[in-house]
Amino acid sequence: MRPTILATLALAFLRMVLGMHFFLEGLGHLRDPDWSSAGFRKAAVGPLADFYRSALPQTGDWTGTLGRADGRPVTAATDAWKGSVAAEWSRRLAEREQVVPLDAAARTAAAEHLAAAKAQLDDYVAGIADELAEYRLQVDRLAAMEASPASRDVPFARDRVGKKRRELAGQAAGWMKDAAAIGTGLEAAWDEPRNSAERRSLAAAAGKTLLWRADRFVSWSLVTIGAALVVGFLVKFHAIGGALFLASVIASQPFWVPGAQATYDQWVELAALLAIASLPVGGWSGLDFFFRTMCPLSGCCHRESA
């Protein structure tokens, strides 16, 4: 039974609408220099929450020191975190010197700035010592809550664990942000004696974070999938790609986890993309109609209905 013209036009319209949404969403991310998926990753709940948060940047090794329930005293954990932050700064100074070599006087001045930043970090941590001690107690309590069978079987207990995890993550993010501000001031002090050309070289050599790379990949993927769906090129392939992206968004907010955000819109678009990918007329009004013989999978991708 051949599809009617109305059915073909409806599927083509659905494909283009979905494509425009993906294209505009990805383009908006690329145009906005401040856009980041950090908020989305922080809000993730459920079994994959740790995976989504793994790409989040942190100042120093917070998760391996103050954020770990390892039973060591708060002073030892605090010193370990400060040491990891100072190690990052020292590594950054070494990387900068490879790009712009320093003479003896400049190297001495840079070391002095580094020592001043370490002292500033010591003073800052000393001012929040009581808060860090309480935070460490809450980290231990959270670990005990997560180890309890009730945290997996009782909805109220799961909700309490998720709330406590978000609360502690917010506290840690604030302290790491303050420490990062000290590092920003340190780099500004290092940049002050450099000329414009040297500053441009240092900025170009600055490494991109894992989160930045992941965000760029997602943004360009959305643009590519959207454009391909609009023009009807390799419709089934790009529809499956869009469906996988939406599935990853839905997986960050499992509906059975208490406190999960609603993902009704994503479910609707996921169903529409699966329909586009499975029906044989998804690309008839696009470039696939003209280039179907070029696809190595044309036998299965463009087979007409009997």
C-alpha positions as CSV (number, residue, x, y, z in Angstrom):
1,M,0.0,0.0,0.0
2,R,1.6,3.2,-1.2
3,P,1.5,6.2,1.2
4,T,-0.9,9.0,0.3
5,I,0.4,12.4,-0.7
6,L,-1.0,13.9,2.5
7,A,0.9,11.4,4.6
8,T,4.1,12.1,2.7
9,L,3.7,15.9,3.1
10,A,2.9,15.5,6.8
11,L,6.0,13.5,7.4
12,A,8.1,16.0,5.4
13,F,6.7,18.8,7.4
14,L,7.4,17.0,10.7
15,R,11.0,16.3,9.6
16,M,11.6,19.9,8.7
17,V,10.1,21.2,12.0
18,L,12.2,18.9,14.0
19,G,15.3,19.8,12.0
20,M,14.7,23.5,12.5
21,H,14.4,23.0,16.2
22,F,17.7,21.1,16.4
23,F,19.4,23.6,14.1
24,L,18.3,26.7,15.9
25,E,19.1,25.1,19.3
26,G,22.6,24.2,18.3
27,L,23.2,27.6,16.6
28,G,22.1,29.4,19.7
29,H,24.6,27.5,21.8
30,L,27.4,28.3,19.3
31,R,26.5,32.0,19.2
32,D,26.3,32.4,23.0
33,P,29.9,32.4,24.4
34,D,28.5,32.0,28.0
35,W,26.4,28.9,27.2
36,S,27.4,25.8,29.0
37,S,25.9,22.4,29.9
38,A,27.2,22.7,33.4
39,G,23.7,23.5,34.8
40,F,22.2,20.5,33.0
41,R,24.9,18.2,34.3
42,K,24.6,19.4,37.8
43,A,20.9,18.8,37.8
44,A,21.3,15.2,36.6
45,V,19.8,12.5,38.8
46,G,19.5,8.8,38.7
47,P,22.1,6.1,38.0
48,L,23.9,8.1,35.4
49,A,24.3,11.3,37.4
50,D,27.9,10.7,38.3
51,F,28.7,10.1,34.6
52,Y,27.1,13.4,33.6
53,R,28.9,15.3,36.4
54,S,32.3,13.8,35.5
55,A,33.0,16.4,32.8
56,L,32.2,19.3,35.2
57,P,35.3,21.4,35.8
58,Q,36.6,21.7,39.4
59,T,39.3,23.8,41.1
60,G,41.9,21.3,42.4
61,D,41.0,17.7,43.2
62,W,37.9,18.4,45.3
63,T,36.3,15.1,44.7
64,G,39.4,13.2,45.8
65,T,40.0,15.3,48.9
66,L,37.3,17.3,50.7
67,G,34.5,15.7,48.7
68,R,35.5,12.1,49.5
69,A,34.2,10.3,52.5
70,D,37.6,8.6,53.4
71,G,37.6,9.2,57.2
72,R,40.6,11.4,57.3
73,P,40.6,14.6,59.5
74,V,39.3,17.7,57.9
75,T,42.7,19.4,58.2
76,A,44.4,16.7,56.2
77,A,41.7,16.8,53.5
78,T,41.9,20.6,53.4
79,D,45.7,20.6,53.1
80,A,45.4,18.0,50.3
81,W,42.9,20.2,48.4
82,K,45.0,23.3,48.8
83,G,48.0,21.3,47.6
84,S,46.1,20.2,44.5
85,V,45.1,23.8,43.7
86,A,48.6,25.0,44.1
87,A,49.9,22.2,41.9
88,E,47.4,23.4,39.2
89,W,48.8,26.9,39.4
90,S,52.4,25.7,39.2
91,R,51.6,23.5,36.2
92,R,49.9,26.5,34.6
93,L,53.0,28.6,35.2
94,A,55.2,25.9,33.6
95,E,53.0,25.7,30.6
96,R,53.0,29.5,30.2
97,E,56.8,29.6,30.3
98,Q,57.0,27.1,27.5
99,V,55.0,29.5,25.4
100,V,56.7,32.7,26.5
101,P,60.1,32.1,28.1
102,L,60.9,34.2,31.1
103,D,64.2,35.7,32.1
104,A,65.5,35.4,35.7
105,A,63.8,38.5,37.0
106,A,60.5,37.7,35.4
107,R,60.7,34.1,36.8
108,T,61.4,35.5,40.3
109,A,58.4,37.8,40.0
110,A,56.1,35.0,38.8
111,A,57.2,32.8,41.7
112,E,56.5,35.7,44.1
113,H,53.0,36.1,42.7
114,L,52.4,32.4,43.0
115,A,53.5,32.4,46.7
116,A,51.2,35.4,47.3
117,A,48.3,33.5,45.7
118,K,49.0,30.4,47.9
119,A,49.0,32.7,51.0
120,Q,45.7,34.2,49.9
121,L,44.2,30.7,49.5
122,D,45.4,29.8,53.0
123,D,43.7,32.8,54.4
124,Y,40.5,32.1,52.6
125,V,40.4,28.5,53.7
126,A,41.2,29.5,57.3
127,G,38.1,31.8,57.2
128,I,35.8,29.0,56.2
129,A,37.4,26.3,58.4
130,D,34.2,25.7,60.4
131,E,32.1,25.5,57.3
132,L,34.5,22.9,55.8
133,A,34.4,20.9,59.0
134,E,30.6,20.8,58.8
135,Y,30.7,20.0,55.1
136,R,33.0,17.0,55.8
137,L,30.5,15.7,58.4
138,Q,27.7,16.0,55.9
139,V,29.8,14.1,53.3
140,D,30.2,11.2,55.7
141,R,26.5,11.2,56.5
142,L,25.7,11.2,52.8
143,A,28.0,8.3,52.2
144,A,26.2,6.4,55.0
145,M,22.8,7.3,53.6
146,E,23.8,6.1,50.1
147,A,25.1,2.8,51.5
148,S,21.8,2.1,53.2
149,P,19.4,-0.2,51.3
150,A,16.6,2.2,52.0
151,S,18.2,4.8,49.7
152,R,17.5,2.5,46.8
153,D,14.2,1.0,47.8
154,V,12.3,3.8,49.6
155,P,11.2,6.8,47.5
156,F,11.4,9.2,50.5
157,A,15.0,8.1,51.3
158,R,16.0,8.4,47.6
159,D,14.6,11.9,47.5
160,R,16.5,12.9,50.7
161,V,19.8,11.5,49.2
162,G,19.3,13.5,46.0
163,K,18.5,16.7,47.9
164,K,21.6,16.3,50.2
165,R,23.8,15.5,47.2
166,R,22.6,18.7,45.4
167,E,23.1,20.8,48.6
168,L,26.7,19.6,49.1
169,A,27.5,20.1,45.4
170,G,26.2,23.7,45.6
171,Q,28.4,24.4,48.6
172,A,31.5,22.9,47.0
173,A,30.9,24.8,43.8
174,G,30.8,28.1,45.7
175,W,34.1,27.4,47.4
176,M,35.8,26.2,44.3
177,K,34.6,29.4,42.5
178,D,36.2,31.6,45.1
179,A,39.5,29.6,44.8
180,A,39.3,29.9,41.0
181,A,38.9,33.7,41.3
182,I,42.2,33.7,43.2
183,G,43.8,31.8,40.3
184,T,42.3,34.3,37.8
185,G,43.9,37.1,39.7
186,L,47.2,35.2,39.7
187,E,47.2,34.8,35.9
188,A,46.3,38.5,35.6
189,A,49.4,39.4,37.7
190,W,51.5,37.1,35.4
191,D,50.0,38.8,32.3
192,E,50.6,42.3,33.5
193,P,54.2,42.7,32.3
194,R,53.6,40.8,29.0
195,N,53.0,42.7,25.8
196,S,50.0,42.3,23.5
197,A,51.6,39.7,21.3
198,E,52.7,37.6,24.2
199,R,49.2,37.7,25.8
200,R,47.6,36.6,22.5
201,S,50.1,33.7,22.4
202,L,49.3,32.7,26.0
203,A,45.6,32.9,25.4
204,A,45.8,30.8,22.2
205,A,47.9,28.2,24.1
206,A,45.4,27.9,27.0
207,G,43.9,24.4,27.0
208,K,40.2,23.9,26.6
209,T,38.4,22.0,29.3
210,L,36.7,18.6,28.8
211,L,33.3,20.4,29.4
212,W,34.1,22.9,26.6
213,R,35.0,20.2,24.2
214,A,31.9,18.2,25.0
215,D,29.7,21.3,24.7
216,R,31.1,22.2,21.3
217,F,30.7,18.6,20.1
218,V,27.0,18.6,21.1
219,S,26.4,22.1,19.6
220,W,27.9,21.2,16.2
221,S,26.0,17.8,16.3
222,L,22.7,19.6,16.8
223,V,23.5,22.0,14.0
224,T,24.5,19.2,11.7
225,I,21.5,16.9,12.5
226,G,19.1,19.9,12.2
227,A,20.4,21.0,8.8
228,A,20.4,17.5,7.5
229,L,16.8,16.9,8.5
230,V,15.7,20.2,7.0
231,V,17.1,19.5,3.6
232,G,16.4,15.8,3.8
233,F,19.9,14.4,3.6
234,L,20.5,10.9,5.1
235,V,17.3,11.4,7.0
236,K,17.3,8.0,8.7
237,F,20.9,8.3,9.9
238,H,20.4,11.8,11.3
239,A,17.0,11.0,12.8
240,I,18.6,8.2,14.8
241,G,21.4,10.6,15.9
242,G,18.8,13.1,17.1
243,A,16.9,10.3,18.9
244,L,20.1,9.2,20.7
245,F,20.7,12.8,21.8
246,L,17.2,13.1,23.2
247,A,17.6,9.7,24.9
248,S,20.7,11.0,26.7
249,V,18.8,14.1,27.9
250,I,15.9,11.9,29.1
251,A,18.4,9.5,30.9
252,S,19.6,12.4,33.0
253,Q,16.1,12.8,34.5
254,P,14.6,9.3,34.9
255,F,11.0,9.7,35.6
256,W,11.0,7.0,38.3
257,V,13.6,9.0,40.4
258,P,12.0,11.4,43.0
259,G,12.8,15.0,42.2
260,A,13.5,14.4,38.5
261,Q,12.5,17.1,36.1
262,A,9.7,16.6,33.5
263,T,10.9,15.5,30.1
264,Y,7.6,15.4,28.2
265,D,8.9,17.6,25.3
266,Q,11.9,15.3,24.8
267,W,9.7,12.2,24.8
268,V,7.4,13.7,22.1
269,E,10.4,14.7,19.8
270,L,12.0,11.3,20.4
271,A,8.8,9.5,19.3
272,A,8.6,11.8,16.2
273,L,12.2,11.1,15.2
274,L,11.8,7.4,15.6
275,A,8.7,7.6,13.3
276,I,10.8,9.6,10.7
277,A,13.6,7.0,10.9
278,S,11.3,4.0,10.6
279,L,8.9,5.1,7.9
280,P,10.0,4.8,4.2
281,V,8.9,8.2,3.1
282,G,10.9,10.4,5.5
283,G,13.3,11.7,2.9
284,W,11.1,11.7,-0.2
285,S,10.7,15.5,-0.3
286,G,14.4,16.1,0.4
287,L,17.8,15.4,-1.1
288,D,17.6,11.7,-0.3
289,F,15.0,11.4,-3.1
290,F,17.7,12.5,-5.6
291,F,20.8,10.9,-4.0
292,R,19.3,7.7,-2.7
293,T,21.5,5.7,-5.1
294,M,24.6,7.2,-3.5
295,C,23.8,5.7,0.0
296,P,25.5,2.4,0.6
297,L,22.5,1.4,2.6
298,S,20.0,2.4,0.0
299,G,18.6,-1.1,-0.2
300,C,17.3,-0.8,3.4
301,C,17.0,2.9,3.8
302,H,15.0,3.7,0.7
303,R,13.0,0.6,0.1
304,E,9.5,1.6,-0.9
305,S,6.5,0.1,0.8
306,A,4.9,-2.8,-1.1
